[in-house]
């Protein structure tokens, strides 16, 4: 009799333990699902312009997509991810020029705008060419302001996107690149949000690498350029920012 009672108690105890274990599993599953959902939450986009939206990018070799073997670079990836998320057609034109500084490209910008008639001017300088040329921060700031003002004068909105990190961001240009990024962000934020949208891929990518305890070298093709994995990560960060924010479009 005692043996039967002990057996019955053991069965009940095992059922309780199994129930608690199942509850814990479900709690983690639901919690994980909610965390995933929160990270994937996006804002409902405001009314988009009718027809394909033309986005013209300017920058240097990183913006051009160097060393991205499969996707055309972080800008092309980011815009494509946004287009897919909002179910709208985008025409992406990349006028980035390898080795160009922001100031050197400025005289070319009016002819590019006239030829393309973009709805959005996407500015994404890599900073390293300007750092190597020792462009004064005051000159760089003035150039970014002129580029933005030129686009606005032509009834375009502007997206300012900071570049992906590279080994130079952590070594020889650790201080100088951060200074150029901060200068560009300060200029961009001085404009109304309806005219200029700001997407800081540079600092987000640094934070991502640090929070995941990764080595920046896994995203590098060389000292100045991200590899395909680096472009993929930067493109995903940009697409997420576009989808979760309210990027500016012409009225």
N, C-alpha and C positions, 0 to 999 in steps of 0.2 A: 504493500500500500504506500509506504513511504517512498519506495523507489518510483512508483507511478507518479506520485505528487511531485517529486524532484524532476522527473522527466517533463511533466507538464509545465513546471515553472521554467525549466531550461528552454522549452519551445517558445513560451511567451516572451522570455528575455531576448531570445534571438530575433523574434519578430519585431520587438521594440527597437533593438539595435539596427536591424535592417531598415526599419521605417525612418529612424533618425538619419542613417547613412544616405537613404534615398532623398530625404528632405534637404540634406546638405548639398548633394549633387544638383538637385533642382535649383537651390539657391544660387550656387555658383553659375549654373547654366543661364538662369534668368538674369543674374547680375552681369555676366559676360555679354549677354545679348543686349542689355540696356546700355552698357558701356559702348559696345559696337555701334548701336543705333545712334547714341549721342555723338560719337565721333563722325558718323556719316550723315548727321542731320544737315540739311541745306535750307536756305531761305528760298521762298517762292520768288522767282525773278519778276521784276517789274516789267511792264510792257516793253518788248524789244522792237527795234525798228523793223519795218516790213522788208522782206527780201533778205538775201544773204548780207551779213554784216562783214564789211571789209576791215581787217585789222592789219596795219602795217607796222612792222617791228624795226627798230634801229638799235644798233649795238655793235659789238665787235665779234671776235671768233667764237666765244662761248655762246653768245646769243645766236650766232649762225648755226650752232649745233655741232661744232667740231667734236669728233670722237664718239658721237652717238651713232652706233652702228645700225640701229634699227628704227629710230623714230623721228629723226629730224631735229632733235634738240628739245630742251626743256620748255621753250616757248611754244613750239608747235605742239608738243604733248599737252601742255597746260590748256591751250586754246581748244584743242580737239576734245579734251576731257570735259571742258565747260560746254562746248557745243553739244556733246552727247547728253550731258546732264539736263540741259534746257530744251533739247529737241529743236534746235534751230541751226540753220546753215550759216557757217562762217567761212569767209575766204581769207586765208592767212598769207600775207606777202612779207617775206623776210628780206629787209634791206640792210641787214647787218653787214659790216665790212671788216674783214680780218685785219687786225693791227691798227684799227682806227681809234682815235681819241674822240671824245664828245665834241671838242672844239673844231677839230678838222672836218667832222661830218656836217657841221651846222650849215655851211654854204650849199651843200648838196640837198638839204632837206626840202627847200621850196620846190625844186624840180621833181622830187619824188612824190610830194603831195599832189602836185599838179597832174602827174601821170597816173597815180593810183586812185586819187580821191577817196582816201580811207574814211571810214566812220570813226575809227579809233586809232590813235597813234600810240604804239606800245614802246616805251623807252626802257631799255635794259642794258645799260653799260656795265662792262665787266670790271671796271675800275683799275685793273692791273696795267693797261696801256697808259692810262693817265698817271698812275703812280710811277711807272718807269720813266715817263716823259717829265715827271715832276711838275705837272700842271698845278699851279697855285689853286688852293681850294676856292678862293674868291672867283677865279676865272671859271672853274668847273661849275660853281654855283650859278654864275651868270649865264653860262651856256645852257644849263638845264632849264633855267627860267625862260631863256629865249626859245628853246625848242617847244616848251609847253605853250608859251604865249603864241607862237606861230600856229600851232595846231588849233588852239582856241579861236584865233582870228579867222581860221578857215572852217569854222563851225564843226570842229571835231572835238571829241573828248579824248582824254589821255589816261593811259594806264602806265604807272611807273612800277617796274618790277626789278627788285634788286637781284644780283646774280647768285648762282650756286656757289658754295664754297669750293676751294681747291687747296692743295697743299700750301700754296703761297699765302692763303688766308690764315694759316696757322704758324707760318715761319717768317720768311723775309718780308712779306707785306702785311703781317698781322696787324700792325698799328695803322699803316697808311690806308689799306683797303677799308678798314672800319671807319676811318675818317671820311673817306669819299662816300661811303654808304650813308653815313649820318648826315653829311651835307646834302646829298640828293634827297633823302627823306625829309629833311627840314624844308627844302624848297617845295617839294610836292605837297606837303601838308599845309603849306601856306595858301593853297588854292581851295576853293569850295569843293566839297565832295561831289557835287553835281557835274563838275568839270574835270576833276582829276581823282582817280582811284589809285591807292597805294597798296602794293603787295610785297611784303618784305620776306622774300624767299631766303635771303642770305642768313639773317638771324634765326629764322625758323629752322633752317637746315642745320645750323650749328647746335641749336637746342635739341633737335631730334637725335643727332649723332651722340651728343652728351648723355641724353636721357636713356638711350639704348646701349650705352657703354660700348660704342663702336669706335673703330679707328677711321679717321677721315681718309686714310690711304685706300680703303676699299672702294671709295667713290672716285678715285683719281685716275686719269689717263696719263697725265704728266703734271709738272709743277703748276701749270696754269689752266688746265682744262679738266673738267669732269669726264669720267668714262660713261658708258651707257647706263650703268647703275646710278651714277650721279645725276644724269639727265632725267632718268625715270623718277627718282625721288624728288628732285626739284620740280618736275612737271606735275607730279601728284600734289605737292604742296600748293603749287599755283592753282591747279584745277579746284582743289578743295577751298582755297580762299575765294576764288571767283564764285563758286557755287554757294558758299556760306555767307557771302557778302552781297553787296548791291553795286556791282561795277557800273561806272558812269557810261551812258550812251547819249548821243545827240538827241535832242527833242524832235 
